[in-house]
C-alpha cells in the first residue's frame, strides 16, 4: 500500500518538475522566469524528499528556491535602466563630441 502511494507522489512531483521546467523555458520575462525557477526548485525539493534524499532536498530548497532566483532578480534590477536615467554619464561616449579633448580637459 505505501509503495504505490510513494510511486504516485513521485509521479506527481515529476509532473510538477516537468511543468515548471517547461514554463521556465517558455517564459520571456526574466522576472517571471525567476519566479517560475523558484517554483521549479520547490518542486525538485519535493521530488528529492519523496525519493528519500532529504539532504539533497534541503540543498535544493536553499539554493534552487531562494538563492538563485534572488541573484537573478538582483541582476535584472541592476541591468535594467530606469526611465529617468537617460544615457551615458556626462563627458562619456555618446556625448556628441562635447566631451574631453585629447589632453583630457573639457572644452572651453
Buried (B, 14 or more C-beta within 10 A) or exposed (E): EEEEEEEEBBEBBEEBBEBBBEBBEEBEEBBEBBBBBBBBBBBBBBBBBBBEBEEBBEEBBEBBBEEBBEEBBEEBEEEEEEEEEEEEEEEEEEEEEEBEEEEEEEEE
